[in-house]
Amino acid sequence: MGVLRKWCLLLVVFALWSLAGCAPQISAPTVHSVAYYAAQIHPPVVAPVAPAVSPAISAPAQAQPVKIVVSTASHLLRIYRGDILLATYPVAIGFNGSAPRRIRGDDVTPVGHYHIGWIRYGTQYGPFMGLTYPNKENAEWGLKQGIITHRQYRAIVDAIDSGQTPPQNTPLGGEIGIHGMGPQFSDDPDSKVFPGRWTAGCVALSNWNAQQIAALVQVGTPVEIVGEVGGYRRNLDPKAELAWTKYQHRQTGVTDELASSIGSHLSPVKYAQNPDTQKP
């Protein structure tokens, strides 16, 4: 009887050992980019808009400066020479919509008045026309909310007052611009931008349209972005939105010591001295 009990015990131990060997292995979840998750969401229906180009304009009108107006509500970029509309192009905007206030990493297209601060050719998105974000209004809000320090605020304001691109490395974010879709997409004049909200805050066009705009603008060209649009995260329930807001503020919280360190490396870019502004 003792021998039988011993064999039963051995069988039980062997069975448990076998099951342990079949236990599922739990691996860490894969982390993807914003573009990956944006691609999983069916884009909103946006009526196709062909580029509408105005007829030839008079010589006096040709002397007028160019300006850009982006409507995030209608997903359209309009480019004017003086008061004459030159062309209208469809665009895509930030994954999280558009608003007059943003912080680094929130994927929001900033609403407000800006200028072309630099033009860089040959990027992965074609010509990149960087905006002078953040502006003074953005900086004032960031200072009041405790997102940036007084030193960072002064660096932004001083750069703008002296005709420079403001620092792009504060917790308010930077590197916001107008650009194309990239080399993996067609440069054909009939190609269209992928519609909707999928960028990290920039304004995107088809490659062809981005090239047309880059040929018309220069450093200092005014850009106005209008219209507040909710993003995909804003379509979540209020509790989820509140949690996301708290998370973002934790991510951008900096100590005075760290802020001082960041402030000492702020690098505004003077329009006339930017080496990337020369057209090829």
N, C-alpha and C positions, 0 to 999 in steps of 0.2 A: 504493500500500500504506500509505503514511503517512497519507493522508487517511482511509482506512478505519479505521485504528487510532484516529485522532482522534475519528471519529464513534462508535466503540464506547465509547471512554472517556466521551464526553458522555452516551451512553445510560445507562451504569452510574451516573454521578453523578446524573442525573435520576431514576433508579429509586430510589436511596438517599434522595434528597430527598423523594420521594413517600411512601416507607415511614415516614420520620420524621414526616411530617404525620399519619399514621394511628396513631401510637403512642398507647396508652391513657393518659389523664390520671389520675394517682393522687391522690385527694383524701384529706384527713384523715378518720379514722373519726368517725362521729357519736357524741357523748357523751349518754347518756340519764340520767334520774334513777333512783334506786333503785326507785321505784314502777313504772317502765317495765319494768325487768328482772324485778321480782317478778311482774308480770303475765304474763310469758312462761313462768313455771313453773307447772305444774298444781298447784293447792293440795292439801294432804293431805285425805283423806276425814275429815270431821268430822260426826258424826251431828247433824242439826238438833235444837236444844234450844229449846223455846218458853219464854218467860219464865214462871217459876213464882212466883206471888205468894201470900204467906201470907194466911190469913183475918184479919179484923179482930182487933186485939190489945187487951188491956185498957188502961185509963187509966194504971195504974202502969207498965206496960211501955212506954207511949208516952213516958214521961219518961226512958227509958234512952238513952244516946248511940248514934249510928249508927257502924258500922265496915264496912270493905270488905275482903274476902279474894279475891285473884285467884289462881287455879290456872292456871299456864301449861301444865301437863301436860294438863289436861282442857279447856283453853280456856274456862274458866267464871269469871264474876265473881259472887260472892255478897255480898249486902248484908244486914247484921244490925242489929237494934235490941236492944242487950243481947245475950242468947243466942238470941233469936228470929230465925229466918231470914225476912227480908221477901221477897226475890226472888233468882232465879238467872238470869243472862244469859250468852249465848254471846259470846265475844270473839275478836279476832285479836291477835297479839303481834308482836314484832320479827322482821324478815326473817332475822336471824341467831340466832333463838331467845331463850333467857333464861339468865342466869347472875348470880351475886352480885358479879361484877366486870365493869366495862365502861369504855371510853374513848370520847371524842367520835368520832362517825362510824362506830361499829362495828355499828349497827343491832341492838343487844341490849337486851332488856327487863330492867331491873335487879331481881334478887331481893332482898328485904329488907323492913325495917319503915320506913314513911314516913308522911307526913300530907298532906292537901290543903293546899298552901301558898298557892294563889290560884285563883280561878275567873274565867274570862274568857268572856263571852258574845259571840255574833255573829262568831266566827272562821270560817275556811273549813271547819272540821270541827265546827261547832256549838259547844255549851258545852265549853270546855277546862278541865279540872280538873287543874291543875299539881301535881306531887308535890315534896316536899322532898328530892329527890335532888340531890346526893349526901349520904348520911348519914355518920355518924362512921366506920363500918366501911369504907365506900367510900374515905373520905379516908385512913384509916390504911393501907389497901392501896396507894393511889396514891402516898403518901409513901414507903413502903418500896420500891416499884418504881421510884422516881425519876420518876414521871409528873407529879407536882405538886411544887412547892417547899414548904418549911416555912411560908413566908408564906401560900401558898394553903391549906395544911392548916389553919393557925390561923384563917383567914378563914371556912372552912367550919365548923369546930368552934365558934367563937365565935358565929356566926350561929345555929346550932342551939341552943346553950346559952341564948341570949337570946330564943328563940321567933321567930326569923326564918327566912325561906326562904334556904337557903345560896346562895352565888354560883353562877350558872348558866353562867359563861363560862370555867371552868377546863378543862384538857385531859381531865378526867373526863366532860365533857359536861353537859347540862342540858336544860331544856324537855321533860322526860318527863312525860306526863300521861295522863288518861283522856278520850277524846273520841269523837265520832260519825264517820260516813263522809263527811259534807260535803254541800253543797247539790245536787250532781249526782246524789245518791241520794235515795230516797223517805223522807218523814217518816211514812209510814204505820205504824200499830202492828204490822202483820203483816210488815213488811219485816225482812230478816235481814242481819246483818253478813257481809261477804265473809270466809269462814273462812280459817284458817291463819296464816301468818307473812309479813306484808307491810309492816308499819309500820317506822318508823325507830327504834323502841324503845318507843313508846307502847302503851297498851292501847286498842283500838278496839272500839266497839259500833255497832249500828244507830243511826240518828239518834234514833228514838223512845226507845230504851233509854237513850241518853246523856242525853236530856232528863229521863227519870224519875229517874235517879241524881242529876243536878244539882239536882233539886227536893228531894232528901232530905239531901244532904251540906252541909257548910259548911267554911269555913277551919278547919283543925285536926282534921278527921275522920281517924281512923287508917286507913291502907291497908297491908295486908300482901300482898306478892307472893311466892308459893311455887312451887317446882318448877323444876328445871333442864332445859331442852329444847334440843337441838341445832338449829342453824339450817341454811340451805341451804349456806352456805360451809363449815360443819363437816362436810358430807357429801362434801367433796372429799378427795383423797388426802392423807396426812400431809405430803408435801413441799409441796403447795399451801397447806395450812393453815399450815405453818411460814413460808412466804414471805409469806402474808397478815399473820401476826402481826408479822413484822419490818417490813413496810411500815407497819403501823399505828403501831408504836413510833417509826419515823422521822418519821411525820406529826405525832406529838404531842410530839416532842422539842423542848424549848425551852432556850435559854441562860439563865443566871442573870440577865443584863441584861434579856432579854425578859420573863422570869418576873416580875422586879421591876416592870416596866412594867405587865404584866397585873395583878399584885397590887394596884397602886395604883388600879386602876379597878374592883375587885370591888364589886358592888352588891347586898348582901343586901336582901331585901324584908320589912319588918315586917308580920306578918299584919294587924294592926289598921289599918295605913296604906296597904294596897294599894287603889288606886282602882278596881280591876276586880272586887272581890269582892262588890259590891252586886248583888242579883238584880234583873232588870228588872221 
